[in-house]
């Protein structure tokens, strides 16, 4: 059957064919020389984004916020943070993107608000309908209502002197959780969602969306779990009903995309949100493939972290490809603003910087699902080095280190420095490296967060001028994906599942077949897969200057990645 005939039977959507580029506004580009990235700075770089070839921009929060968690603590959903600009600046950005046939999706943070939000201020005063907008519980000031942990470390409860009760916050104490059981909360959220849709945005990334429904009664959590209480506040009893209500009353009327962020979620649980009636999500970020390098007690384990097996990683990704992307759709990603740099984590940022960065790019852009590129990955940005806790901005990192100190598990920051320098969210938040000029061309003043000192050699300016750069390779891959329907809609078939160096798979659509072979290691190895005929193979793209046109029994060099048409 021809590829075109098969395509006629496939549920095609613009967001399935798109490549998404995530922007962390504070760190992208500073237009007014205050050291903080802003919306006009993003607008100044729209031409750059268009040249790279991406289709959708995912903008991390730019709403009005006191900035306790870098914008994820929202004070006013319908206003722009002063540091980022004005609503007119945002409207200009949207227009510039739409003029170039690019789309914009926004972060939708509706599990919690800022403590400074009008709703919380009125709730702590027990003001009318706002009295139960959040989770309030009685108790002595030294006795929290239950033993739940905050994801940022420490208890998930803070005592409010004004109201004389405890309030729940699964994240920072400045981010109280909204009480979704209250229908007035849901109505206000739906009104806000519709307000943004009417302004012309093209969808939402829904932050921590699996936490919006909590178990009735808020019982104690299992003290033996790494995150105490998570079994009671993740995937709660009414979550599908809540999400479906938001979809039916707002999103269903617009041609937009939605992707839900879901930590602490299995692949089976993720699938429950993608079925009809499960909540209206188009795809979801689940993190099972990103647990392969964690220690025995989770991502902040002091020992045993950083090592991973390719066969385990392949098994998880294959489940996602066949059970999520195959049946519904999947979000394909390795990094974002909450994760360390993908090159430092899954590649070799020293010995094979260019080769491994290109291999990772090949992987992301040849799988089934919508690929997400995080700012700076297209030039091979790496983890920085934080020599003291004073250099850390991320409240999760500081909270975890302070908790480890308080529990006596470490006696100084230095004992956790290696873990922090592998894991911290600040690695992805160091300013974008535009040039080798002072402050990496990001700002004319002191940047809000320290720069990675390698910006003099790793930057956009030098990458664009280099025909063999990581940036050029990303651009070629994006163009290839746009040209080949098989890379978007084709079936995925894993080869050599137990090989600890080679990750190889076929993408097939009708009579069209593409083979991807990745030597995900720093040692050469031979690809030998007797189950496929490679006699007529043609190289579509490779990260080395030359490679064999027939992959079978070809010795793949360290981190060699090649895509063939069979």
Order of alpha helices (4+ residues) and beta strands (2+ residues): alpha-beta-alpha-alpha-beta-beta-beta-alpha-beta-alpha-beta-beta-beta-alpha-beta-alpha-alpha-beta-alpha-beta-alpha-beta-alpha-alpha-beta-alpha-alpha-alpha-alpha-alpha-beta-beta-beta-beta-beta-beta-beta
